[in-house]
């Protein structure tokens, strides 16, 4: 009599414990040793893997540290002017400056001839327009964005005395030198009396004397305690304006 192969109706396997004793509740899903069908064993293994994976996915992660904010950057007036000069020439090839000014802020008092915000205004005869360009190293929320930016274009009138353009070659003296000269003509007394007095700067062309002038302003511009004019080409004292 020929023996026929006997095929068991159900395949059984011995499954040992998949995980040892644990302290984590997610690791409490354990298959105990025993003889169970293969399909059930595989299902149990898969269930255990998914449970452990879910536990790991819920593990709290430490968020990445936020980068430290940059410290405010301060520049002198001449240095800030040349930061925006190329951008102004891209606006108009014939663009020439007619005013440079600092913006007082809580980040800089100007007493060292530096500021975190500078505005340089340029005019183009070909485009009949004038446009301000800013250099900023400020973190203040209402300040221009860091680096070089520009404002809105306005109509330029060459006959306007307040927008007389000048050749940048005349700008030879920087604001750290200018305030040193202004200090000799009353500025030192103002700061001695009130050390918190802010100092700001304006540079423009004096069409009466045909010279480029730095105006060193002690205090708020509308109610300045003292304003000293200094030649922007030579650094020489011109006069006390107020």
Phi and psi in degrees as a GROMACS rama.xvg file:
@    title "Ramachandran Plot"
@    xaxis  label "Phi"
@    yaxis  label "Psi"
@TYPE xy
-82.7006  129.91  UNK-2
-79.1807  132.739  UNK-3
-93.929  143.374  UNK-4
-62.7949  133.417  UNK-5
-94.8951  123.69  UNK-6
-107.576  116.927  UNK-7
-65.4355  141.531  UNK-8
-71.498  -16.8837  UNK-9
-147.162  127.392  UNK-10
-88.1753  129.062  UNK-11
-115.529  143.104  UNK-12
-130.912  156.615  UNK-13
-96.0522  123.193  UNK-14
-112.126  124.572  UNK-15
-90.0038  168.498  UNK-16
-59.3885  125.608  UNK-17
-81.2477  -19.4712  UNK-18
-143.778  141.885  UNK-19
-77.1358  -177.161  UNK-20
-57.465  136.255  UNK-21
-130.242  164.585  UNK-22
-103.752  -12.7645  UNK-23
-93.8063  134.769  UNK-24
-64.0564  -25.851  UNK-25
-72.868  -14.3797  UNK-26
-101.297  11.558  UNK-27
-84.0321  -6.24897  UNK-28
-78.3734  102.834  UNK-29
-128.922  137.907  UNK-30
-94.1957  126.654  UNK-31
-87.5727  154.429  UNK-32
-63.3824  141.709  UNK-33
168.167  172.852  UNK-34
-101.722  110.806  UNK-35
-133.993  161.07  UNK-36
-60.0763  150.271  UNK-37
-59.7292  -42.7931  UNK-38
-60.8003  -41.7381  UNK-39
-68.5335  -35.6698  UNK-40
-64.2631  -44.8723  UNK-41
-63.7778  -39.7321  UNK-42
-63.3356  -39.2406  UNK-43
-67.0155  -39.9505  UNK-44
-62.4509  -45.8303  UNK-45
-61.8697  -40.6655  UNK-46
-62.2545  -40.4338  UNK-47
-64.2297  -44.1842  UNK-48
-60.714  -44.6203  UNK-49
-64.7141  -38.011  UNK-50
-64.124  -42.9017  UNK-51
-67.5096  -38.2445  UNK-52
-64.9122  -40.6861  UNK-53
-63.734  -38.4545  UNK-54
-63.9483  -43.7819  UNK-55
-64.091  -35.4525  UNK-56
-68.9936  -23.8289  UNK-57
-89.4765  -1.25126  UNK-58
-66.265  124.266  UNK-59
-62.9986  137.079  UNK-60
-110.796  147.845  UNK-61
-78.2921  121.458  UNK-62
-64.0607  148.014  UNK-63
-63.0663  143.699  UNK-64
-66.0628  137.677  UNK-65
-72.8653  139.295  UNK-66
-64.4656  142.89  UNK-67
-66.724  135.472  UNK-68
-63.9677  144.372  UNK-69
-68.0432  144.843  UNK-70
-71.3422  150.356  UNK-71
-56.8246  140.638  UNK-72
-106.385  133.02  UNK-73
-115.46  140.91  UNK-74
-133.48  156.898  UNK-75
-76.9535  166.267  UNK-76
-64.2954  -44.9804  UNK-77
-65.6072  -41.4185  UNK-78
-62.2806  -43.2844  UNK-79
-66.4243  -37.2384  UNK-80
-58.6638  -46.293  UNK-81
-73.9362  -13.1492  UNK-82
-68.6225  -33.4335  UNK-83
-101.237  -7.05007  UNK-84
-59.996  -43.95  UNK-85
-64.9607  -41.024  UNK-86
-61.7207  -37.7509  UNK-87
-66.6698  -38.8247  UNK-88
-70.1336  -26.6839  UNK-89
-70.8993  -31.169  UNK-90
-66.2734  -44.0191  UNK-91
-156.565  129.504  UNK-92
-62.5027  -27.6398  UNK-93
-97.5872  11.8026  UNK-94
-62.3327  133.691  UNK-95
-131.377  147.401  UNK-96
-76.4051  150.796  UNK-97
-131.415  -7.56081  UNK-98
-162.907  135.764  UNK-99
-127.241  133.655  UNK-100
-150.734  146.345  UNK-101
-91.0344  159.077  UNK-102
-115.825  112.076  UNK-103
-61.8439  144.363  UNK-104
-153.475  174.208  UNK-105
-71.5551  -11.549  UNK-106
-88.6148  -18.2398  UNK-107
-152.828  134.037  UNK-108
-96.6501  -3.79116  UNK-109
78.0635  -2.24128  UNK-110
-70.2729  -14.5334  UNK-111
-102.621  10.0327  UNK-112
81.7208  12.2792  UNK-113
-121.576  159.996  UNK-114
-151.809  161.156  UNK-115
-90.3802  -13.1929  UNK-116
-135.757  126.105  UNK-117
-128.456  140.874  UNK-118
-120.181  124.993  UNK-119
-119.783  123.552  UNK-120
-102.653  133.214  UNK-121
-121.885  151.905  UNK-122
-127.3  147.471  UNK-123
-125.05  117.1  UNK-124
-67.4238  -36.6483  UNK-125
-65.4636  -38.3119  UNK-126
-95.2102  -4.38179  UNK-127
54.2131  36.8519  UNK-128
-135.417  158.746  UNK-129
-129.786  142.178  UNK-130
-144.819  134.561  UNK-131
-87.9065  143.183  UNK-132
-123.89  139.799  UNK-133
-117.159  141.528  UNK-134
-114.494  132.148  UNK-135
-135.582  136.166  UNK-136
-123.07  25.7724  UNK-137
-93.3075  151.58  UNK-138
-103.72  -1.17291  UNK-139
-66.6327  141.918  UNK-140
-63.4582  -28.9961  UNK-141
-97.5858  9.02144  UNK-142
-85.994  158.516  UNK-143
-59.5553  154.743  UNK-144
-61.1321  151.325  UNK-145
-57.8756  144.551  UNK-146
93.0629  -147.686  UNK-147
-101.235  133.429  UNK-148
-145.936  176.465  UNK-149
-141.389  160.847  UNK-150
-106.113  -163.319  UNK-151
-79.0117  146.812  UNK-152
-79.1143  144.09  UNK-153
-126.007  168.607  UNK-154
-75.8008  136.913  UNK-155
-107.56  128.735  UNK-156
-116.219  107.606  UNK-157
-58.2592  -22.3261  UNK-158
-82.9933  -5.65556  UNK-159
-77.6441  121.973  UNK-160
-64.3936  -26.3369  UNK-161
-81.6225  -7.30606  UNK-162
-124.787  38.7123  UNK-163
-72.7053  117.377  UNK-164
-74.4633  160.141  UNK-165
-140.404  160.482  UNK-166
-79.4695  127.183  UNK-167
-57.6381  -18.7499  UNK-168
-63.6306  -21.994  UNK-169
-74.2749  -18.711  UNK-170
-84.8696  89.0191  UNK-171
-109.754  -22.8419  UNK-172
-107.031  130.684  UNK-173
-93.6829  168.951  UNK-174
-70.9892  -24.3842  UNK-175
-68.4067  -30.9825  UNK-176
-77.0614  -36.956  UNK-177
-63.2351  -45.1247  UNK-178
-69.5135  -29.7632  UNK-179
-61.5521  -36.9393  UNK-180
-73.3465  -40.1126  UNK-181
-64.079  -32.131  UNK-182
-61.4052  -30.3098  UNK-183
-75.1845  -11.311  UNK-184
-122.966  43.079  UNK-185
111.463  -19.4795  UNK-186
-63.348  -36.4593  UNK-187
-62.8378  -37.1203  UNK-188
-69.5708  -37.3789  UNK-189
-62.875  -46.54  UNK-190
-72.1497  -28.1467  UNK-191
-67.9421  -38.599  UNK-192
-73.9825  -39.7654  UNK-193
-139.839  91.9921  UNK-194
-63.1083  -15.6853  UNK-195
-88.3193  1.97475  UNK-196
-62.507  123.228  UNK-197
-76.8789  151.156  UNK-198
-122.9  132.01  UNK-199
-127.062  168.415  UNK-200
-135.332  141.889  UNK-201
-134.287  134.682  UNK-202
-121.779  127.358  UNK-203
-152.525  174.172  UNK-204
-92.8262  126.649  UNK-205
-90.0326  105.341  UNK-206
-73.4135  -16.0365  UNK-207
-76.0422  -38.1342  UNK-208
-108.664  -2.95453  UNK-209
53.3571  53.8541  UNK-210
-145.214  149.088  UNK-211
-83.3949  131.248  UNK-212
-127.304  134.482  UNK-213
-94.2718  130.402  UNK-214
-106.673  116.217  UNK-215
-97.9392  117.697  UNK-216
-112.455  120.412  UNK-217
-97.9075  116.095  UNK-218
95.9528  -177.635  UNK-219
-61.2099  141.814  UNK-220
-61.582  -36.6976  UNK-221
-72.1094  -29.6255  UNK-222
-128.465  46.3265  UNK-223
-58.9603  139.155  UNK-224
-76.669  -29.6472  UNK-225
-162.737  140.251  UNK-226
-132.572  125.283  UNK-227
-118.188  131.134  UNK-228
-96.8676  132.055  UNK-229
-131.821  137.422  UNK-230
-65.6681  125.114  UNK-231
-79.664  -7.73067  UNK-232
-99.2509  -34.0313  UNK-233
-113.465  -20.9765  UNK-234
82.1816  7.53312  UNK-235
-80.9098  145.164  UNK-236
-65.1645  135.648  UNK-237
-103.903  -60.0847  UNK-238
-170.518  164.364  UNK-239
-90.498  122.329  UNK-240
-90.5608  -21.5103  UNK-241
